[in-house]
Structure formats: C-alpha cells, structure tokens
Amino acid sequence: MTFNRDRMPVSTGCHARELMMTLKNAGICVVFLLVVQILWLGASHSQSAGIPKFKEEISKQEGIYQSQGEKTPEGYVIDRGLLSYTFTLPAEFDHSLANLGPTDRWLDIGAGQGQAVLDYFAPRYDSMHPAGRERRGKKAQVVAMSIEDRRTPLWHQTAANLEANKIQYLFGKRLREYSLEQLGQFQVITDLLGGFSYTADLSLFMEKALSLLALHGSFYTILQDVHSEHGANRPYYPDARFLTEITNANGSEVKVCSWLKRITCVEVTCELRPEWKPPVEVYRIHKVCNNVTVPTLVPIRFEAGTPPERGFQVGNPLPASPGTNSTTR
C-alpha cells in the first residue's frame, strides 16, 4: 500500500503529487504570502483575504472539496472505513474507541461518507472487540463532520435505525465556524488527513479542536510527508518541500511534533511510519488540563492540493494563565 499526496492511502502510484510537480515546473502553482493580524504583536490589520493569489489558491482548494464523480481528483477518497483508522492512527486509538460508553462522544473531522462511523455501529465491530462490549452497551454518540455532504443511503438507513441523534452528520462549515455550545465536548476526536492536513490556519484549528476535547480525552491525527520528530526523513519527492513546514522568525526549522509539544495542558506522542509511501507521522494529543494555550502560527505559504503544501511561521504565543499545569512530553 502506498500514499500519494491525497487524503487517503491508495494502492496506485502517486499521480496527484506528480501532477502537482508538473504544474509547479510549468509555473502554474502559486506560492503566496499571507499576512495575519496578531494583536499582541501590534501588527496592523491584514487585507490578506483580498490578495488575488491567495484567493486563487483557496478557490482551487474549494473546488477540490466540492468535486463530484469523475471530477474528483485521483486519490481524494471519501469512503475510508474504520479499519483504515485503526491501521493508520496511533495504536491507542483502537483501545480508546472500544472503551467509549453510551454517555461518551466521538468527533470525526473530515469524515467523508462517514464509513468509519457506520463500521463502528455495525455488528462486526462488537465481534472484533469483545472485551469492552458489555460496557459499551449502545455505544457512544458520534458526530461526523465534513465540508461537503457525502452521505449515502446507508448512512440515512443506519441513522433511522438508531435512537435520535446517536449519529449526526455536519457539513457546509469549517470546524472553526462551530461553537462549543453547538458541538459540546468529546472524549475522542479523530482527523485522518482531514482539517489538520488541509487548514490554512493550523494554530486556530488546534485551538478549536482542543476546546472541543474533554479533559483526559485524546485527539488522534496524522500528517503526510512531514519532517519527523527525530529528523531521519527527507521530503519524499525529489526537489520538493515537506507538505507542512514551520519556521521561526529567523528562518530556523520547527518540526510539527516540537510545535505540538509546546501546547500547554497536553501530552503529545509522535511516531513516524517510514513504511508508508510517502512516510506519515501520526500523533496522539492527550488533554491533561483545561488551560490550553496554542503557540501562534502565521500562515506564509499555501498551495492548493490533496493535501495542500503549507508553510507557517511561529509568532509569540499568548501568555499562559497563572497556575497553568502544562505537560508537554
């Protein structure tokens, strides 16, 4: 099995990435700078939303999200099942999900057709996880989130056979557009090449995700073709950059894992999967207290793709609240 620069593991070659490299060589792909307002740095108001090149790249990305049928880019797979989650995400994920009871909640960001949620409610899941079956009872409440509506007849049939609101499917908005009052909190949050890999504002995405994560809950996610915690890997494609890059103001590198470990009130584990093509780094972000502070990242580069290429620069983080219990291993 191999990965291309798309949302899903695929069994074919890396056609989408090769296409992106071809377009880049032809001078079609656009690299742009995005200036973001940072009040505590005293920066002036940004008009970045009006920058034509930025708007062009965002428009391209939106077209990918809304693509249907033959217009969907190769590799933009939307029917990812729960087995893919278990196989790809950190090993603790399977245990965390199996231990959820009927009063617990699971949020799946970038859920596509919601196949992973349907697999969770299928009889086969209980037969494969007998240890927690009695505690699970009617299973957790699950919210599947997607920018586009990818529900199938099977989703509607399953939802109709369950108690009201046992499974919900939210679409049409980004994660940041939902309030805590609308969504509530979750013991498990997953993002398998969804918003964490696609957002143009990574620090804002993490702030929102962690606000939705219940105390002692875990957020499981992944990045493709990224410089790993131990730095043993190089960009997978010749003459290419890593898909997600972070730098300090002086241009020195900050690895994604290191940046995640700067977030207060979380424990972070990072694991490189070098056998994937391209390699992926998987993350477990465990919330240990509520005074979460996410170091600010200023977006400085974005190229539409599956996933997009992104560059961020570290800004000054907001000061931690007095008495914050920070654990960042």
BAVEX-724136 format. One line per 2 residues: number of its first residue (from 1); for each residue x, y, z of C-alpha. Coordinates in steps of 0.25 Angstrom, whole numbers. Layout:
NUM> X Y Z | ...
//
This chain:
1> 0 0 0 | 5 14 -3
3> 1 28 0 | 0 39 -10
5> -1 54 -7 | -16 51 -5
7> -26 49 7 | -25 34 6
9> -16 22 5 | -16 17 -9
11> -11 4 -16 | -7 12 -28
13> 5 22 -31 | 6 36 -26
15> -1 42 -39 | -7 54 -31
17> 7 58 -26 | 13 56 -39
19> 3 65 -46 | 5 76 -35
21> 20 75 -38 | 18 76 -53
23> 9 88 -51 | 19 94 -42
25> 30 92 -52 | 21 99 -62
27> 20 111 -53 | 5 109 -51
29> 5 106 -36 | 5 119 -27
31> 13 121 -15 | 8 133 -7
33> 10 141 6 | -2 142 15
35> -1 153 26 | -9 151 38
37> -13 160 49 | -7 158 62
39> -12 168 72 | -2 164 83
41> 10 167 73 | 4 181 70
43> 2 177 55 | -6 185 46
45> -19 180 41 | -17 170 29
47> -24 170 16 | -19 156 12
49> -33 151 9 | -33 161 -3
51> -19 156 -8 | -23 151 -22
53> -13 139 -22 | -18 135 -8
55> -32 135 -13 | -28 127 -25
57> -22 116 -17 | -33 116 -7
59> -43 115 -19 | -35 103 -25
61> -36 96 -11 | -51 99 -10
63> -52 93 -24 | -45 80 -19
65> -55 79 -7 | -67 81 -15
67> -63 71 -27 | -72 60 -30
69> -71 48 -39 | -61 48 -50
71> -56 62 -46 | -52 57 -32
73> -36 57 -32 | -30 43 -32
75> -27 39 -18 | -37 48 -12
77> -44 36 -5 | -57 39 3
79> -61 25 7 | -50 22 17
81> -54 11 27 | -51 9 42
83> -40 -2 38 | -32 9 32
85> -33 18 44 | -28 6 53
87> -17 3 43 | -12 17 42
89> -15 25 55 | -7 22 67
91> -9 9 74 | -16 15 86
93> -28 19 77 | -34 6 75
95> -34 4 90 | -39 18 93
97> -51 16 83 | -54 2 89
99> -55 8 103 | -65 18 100
101> -79 16 107 | -93 21 103
103> -90 34 110 | -77 37 103
105> -75 44 90 | -66 43 77
107> -64 54 67 | -59 50 53
109> -53 62 46 | -52 60 30
111> -61 48 31 | -65 47 16
113> -77 38 15 | -76 34 29
115> -72 20 27 | -63 19 39
117> -75 23 47 | -84 13 40
119> -74 2 43 | -74 6 58
121> -89 3 59 | -88 -10 50
123> -89 -23 58 | -76 -27 53
125> -69 -17 62 | -74 -23 75
127> -70 -37 70 | -56 -31 67
129> -55 -24 81 | -62 -34 91
131> -54 -28 103 | -62 -15 104
133> -75 -20 98 | -83 -20 112
135> -78 -6 116 | -81 0 102
137> -95 -4 102 | -102 5 92
139> -88 11 88 | -84 25 88
141> -91 37 81 | -83 41 69
143> -82 53 61 | -77 52 47
145> -72 66 41 | -69 69 26
147> -68 81 18 | -77 75 7
149> -89 66 9 | -84 52 5
151> -95 44 12 | -100 31 5
153> -113 23 6 | -106 14 16
155> -104 26 25 | -118 30 25
157> -123 16 27 | -113 14 39
159> -117 27 45 | -132 24 44
161> -130 10 51 | -123 17 63
163> -128 25 74 | -129 40 71
165> -116 48 69 | -108 35 72
167> -100 39 60 | -100 53 54
169> -94 58 41 | -90 72 40
171> -86 79 27 | -85 92 20
173> -76 99 30 | -61 98 35
175> -58 94 49 | -55 108 54
177> -69 112 50 | -76 103 60
179> -77 108 75 | -75 99 87
181> -89 101 91 | -93 95 77
183> -84 83 78 | -81 80 92
185> -68 72 96 | -63 59 92
187> -55 48 99 | -49 44 85
189> -46 53 73 | -40 47 60
191> -35 54 48 | -29 45 37
193> -24 54 26 | -35 64 29
195> -35 78 34 | -22 76 41
197> -15 74 28 | -23 84 20
199> -25 96 28 | -18 109 25
201> -19 113 40 | -13 102 48
203> -12 109 61 | -27 113 60
205> -30 99 56 | -23 93 68
207> -29 103 78 | -43 99 73
209> -41 84 73 | -35 85 87
211> -46 93 92 | -55 82 88
213> -47 71 94 | -52 67 108
215> -42 66 120 | -34 53 119
217> -39 51 104 | -30 49 92
219> -29 55 79 | -23 45 68
221> -18 51 55 | -7 50 44
223> 2 58 34 | 7 52 21
225> 21 55 16 | 26 64 28
227> 39 65 35 | 38 55 47
229> 41 57 61 | 55 51 60
231> 58 57 47 | 62 44 40
233> 54 46 27 | 55 55 16
235> 44 60 6 | 39 48 -1
237> 39 55 -15 | 52 60 -21
239> 53 75 -22 | 40 76 -13
241> 38 82 1 | 31 75 12
243> 16 77 11 | 15 84 25
245> 27 93 29 | 28 102 41
247> 40 112 43 | 44 122 54
249> 45 137 50 | 59 135 47
251> 56 124 37 | 61 112 46
253> 52 100 45 | 42 96 56
255> 37 82 54 | 22 80 55
257> 24 70 66 | 32 80 74
259> 21 91 72 | 10 82 77
261> 18 79 89 | 19 94 92
263> 4 94 94 | 1 95 109
265> -8 85 116 | -6 73 106
267> 3 61 105 | 8 58 91
269> 13 46 85 | 19 46 71
271> 22 33 62 | 28 33 48
273> 23 22 39 | 34 21 29
275> 28 9 22 | 17 18 16
277> 20 24 3 | 21 35 5
279> 24 34 20 | 14 39 30
281> 15 44 45 | 4 40 54
283> 0 48 66 | -7 45 79
285> -11 58 87 | -16 55 101
287> -22 67 109 | -18 67 123
289> -23 80 128 | -32 91 123
291> -23 104 122 | -19 101 108
293> -10 111 100 | -6 108 86
295> 6 115 80 | 2 124 69
297> 6 121 55 | 5 131 44
299> 2 125 30 | 13 129 20
301> 10 119 9 | -1 111 3
303> -2 103 -10 | -15 96 -13
305> -14 81 -14 | -18 68 -8
307> -13 71 3 | -8 85 0
309> 6 90 3 | 7 99 15
311> 17 108 22 | 15 115 35
313> 24 124 44 | 24 124 59
315> 18 136 65 | 19 140 80
317> 9 131 88 | -1 137 97
319> 4 137 112 | -1 125 119
321> -11 127 130 | -6 127 145
323> -6 113 151 | -6 106 137
325> -2 92 139 | 6 89 126
327> 10 75 122 | 17 74 108
329> 25 61 107
//
